[in-house]
Amino acid sequence: MACLFCRIVAGEIPATIVHETPTTLAFRDIHPKAPVHVLFIPREHVPNAVALDRDQLGDLFAAAKEVAEAEGVAESGYRLQFNTGPDGGQEVFHAHLHLLGGRKL
């Protein structure tokens, strides 16, 4: 497996897991851009956000809502962001949703 995030799902690479469901995995970004910076990925390899189906999108957003509440940023506000494709800033080509919060963005 060459995909970094697939290797995290498989347990081959350690990550600080903050939430998981049968279809999603959420872990802290190793280079955080905010005090709270969590990545949400589908367990199944999907190359980018455009390739996600409705169920996968719903699962990612539901997980993000739960983590925002657990991390204490739901009330003050947070940013959800997909970077899609090289020109969109995507660096790992496995769809992932960023949750950033904990300060004014």
Secondary structure as UniProt FT lines:
FT   HELIX           4..9
FT   TURN            10..11
FT   STRAND          17..20
FT   STRAND          24..28
FT   STRAND          36..42
FT   HELIX           49..51
FT   HELIX           54..70
FT   TURN            71..72
FT   TURN            74..76
FT   STRAND          78..82
FT   HELIX           86..88
FT   STRAND          97..101
//
